[in-house]
Amino acid sequence: MTDPTGATAVPVPPRPTPLLVLDVVGLTPRLLEHMPHLRALAAAGSRAPLATVLPAVTCTAQTTFLTGTLPSEHGVVGNGWYFRDLGEVLLWRQHNGLVSGDRVWDAARRVHPGYTVANICWWYAMGAETDVVVTPRPVYYADGRKEPDCYTRPPALHDELTERFGTFPLFRFWGPGADLTSSRWIAEATRHVLRTRRPDLTLCYLPHLDYDLQRYGPDDPRSHRAAAELDAVLGPLLADARSEGRTVVALSEYGITRVERPVDVNRALRRAGLLEVHTQDGMEYLDPVTSRAFAVADHQVAHVYVRRPADLPAVREALADLPGLARLLDDEGKKEYGLDHPRSGELVALAEPDAWFTYYYWLDDARAPDFARLVEIHRKPGYDPAELLMDPFDPYVRIRAAREVARKKLGMRYRLAVVPLDPSPLRGSHGLLPADEEEGPLLVCSVPGAVDGRVEATDVKALLLRLAGVEAGAGVPPPR
């Protein structure tokens, strides 16, 4: 083709179809029945079971969706892991530099160099090559106070969101007070970004179903009510997407299933003489550097780090008869599930379907570290769902909590030690691959016929590129 001057014209690809991708945490076919807006979206469009990844946890699943690869390639083996070069267990890091591989926006920009992306609270947002970022980021003051806030890019977006919707509700995003408030704030922030920035791809993370489903289990009426509440919040956002001609994809990272048994994997390793602690001020702290073996618990999966290969038989023996532990993955087992990455433990423990792993390593609660009773996601060497609870076994816990909140409002230092050391009341967990599609994650799309049959987690990236109309030349194979 030539233009009137005789020069060869370079064909310009059509503008991509704008997308809104909603990560509705914990969404399953059974919960969809309580969500009329999402149910209508599925009826007018299409839906399919979503085959998640092991471990079925937030950071791993989201990274698989965005890269189209398994943990063996992208490196996100859980919500956290043992950083061997630092000698520390770290969870909930935020830097995108921890992710390896080609992201969905990298592929889209090979076709449309100006392709724009907004990330509203999906993980590993900081440092990512996206145009808009909103992610939780507390203020840590020099006197030890932690106050709610968020990080944004562009920086001016911070004040726009705060003026319109208030400070990011961090203490309603996680902890005993976690509720609909945080998901409502995120949904309104997403609507604002859609109106003012009009990105080609918008990622929105909505955590509300995570809370009551873990507290009470997926079949409890309070969990069904949480699904209906979140659906009501989604109504205006979905209406905005329709008016803008956006294709909507709603998906979930995992389904939450009912559990009855916490499994103390680290205590078993300690009793076998494999896990070491050090003591300060009467409190015991995990010593991962000197331990022969320890576990990083992450819901129903735990990475077991073994310092020397010669200790592997002793570790297997210590865990062989641990009630609630179903399987230990060795090198071949990790390869089977795409978990064969240097960040993984030498062994990976999988729980029984009705069980989950605690991070607890002390043998006497009197010697537990002070952070055990606090919401301290960055200090605990493993995931602690008991942070969703206010200690039900302490009759004065709410009085003490009110006193500490009053100290906080007066600008004084405070200590909300309300988290129980007995996690037995918890009734929901995740991390394993689902045995029943009705309890597994779901993908809903506003486009009829867009999905048919089960969608693999590794195919989500290619699906989004196809829905955007930018798959040609993007170097991504079509979904199987």
Steps between C-alpha positions, in 0.01 A plus 500: 500500500631853419388847608442787248870591509597152388647396837413161643235537770546307821169346607384627837333232714156591634480626854475216750172421672516642853493239776401499866633196687347444843679268741203398714688303763331174596234510226361152427200368305315447829558855618398641161143401588503775765636768263232621256715757316778253427247228425336727240842573351561127462153438353544771237859403431682178587649316796737211562676323786849638553775247568718673755866440584678342796521662747159655442585824678482865399854585392560175311164497321506866399854467365403192299201687352716793392802306369338185364764288673530278807702578817791299361541785250365817660646419843206595723473175696258637762398815679851491642801276535839465665743747345810285528738786417355707786438220750144630551144390438316784327134506398298755305789677330378754244777553246428371148868422460431173682299384196671344198348482155297683239194675645174542313571871447844421355335280239229759427755779453683304235189553289387836648801689644265744672295231679407635845446300818359581845568270795262557790624281786619192312824378651860585401378837378797709609764535232281341233491661157139610536363850452281516812565333835299496821625263770479486882800665663482595870688793649755374754579790732823535692320449833379156391147594392357340187232703323288411195595634159572392144764546232393633161644577166468767377563658842219753455248214495561448874339830595222462243392169652545614860294816449216309333489175695705557814825337606548147374333286772796277580354361823186399310714339227653246740469414867209445741321804354531388137167547325324646196644848559830422326341339194260792468794744511688300236192480275444878524871565435474280191197694375694823548799368306274380217339844474817708526773284338309264268763222498486225241535234772382546857574244772284526813544283812194448722582306820170501688412131461834401652397611847178335610569187293816443705333601826182297460541266201347516151161356596425737785215752444740780595720402206203499266409846629856617430463386139178699462661807659794491263270452202311816595828693505584360156175626346609861427845389381348253255257767380793736434678227302190443286459870426865524394481192278746307715527127491482366855678193632429396860713219637619354828833366616357214702193369670487487879401162642393397848774398742498365854865433595804725540826311450809616692769395254778709659429362847545150362836600354602662828408195708719296265794729574509647149370853563697750706386811688680780678362679806480871578315652794343162570355473147599239243580587141549262210867473402488395134875537449593232756193278463556171326143525375199731535180568307351814350127437545270645234142386556480134388853490355831533683849529356736294716857629481769244584851636547691184412396216267612250764212619723226422247433150642471644854256765378287243321496284812401795722205583275402151387220446750398862559118505505363724226805483274408315180814505288859620484611603152862421420683620189286286269182605678590868471567455130159334462329818624735757346655588837858399418659839563800589721271703727292192588576293804693179461167337582149641459231383743138470390223486760201270511192670348355584844830622648739795470847589628583744779834681520529441878840375615494562879394220734376721786268795433667687785811516282328610180641821350294812557422530129307172515206681662514793258414554134858483374506353150861604439648364825340158517696224321182363342139583429272549803124495423430543873569869433144511368371420849470695821596249768170321580652346812581836664188654663669841529651518151257762369543719806877491462472563127279806560754633750785461252302666220435793733876527562555498126251783446683705765822457304651261756673172426263207511509120479198311372581153635168339407597204277439157659772238526236230457389507133248218533192721436607560138286307252632581152830467317650451153823417325431151366368429153120463521348152510159634391452766229203639694745596777777611265570835338289636217547726198213714371520710183259754355564368145277207393699195402829645620562198723378147451614223728762525770752786478853432622662764721788517253253584219355813664771724354431379147125533556538865605715576196243339273212691661695823459562419135877515532598136487635513143876530509507503880697178518244327722340169401119489489315335790479123477 
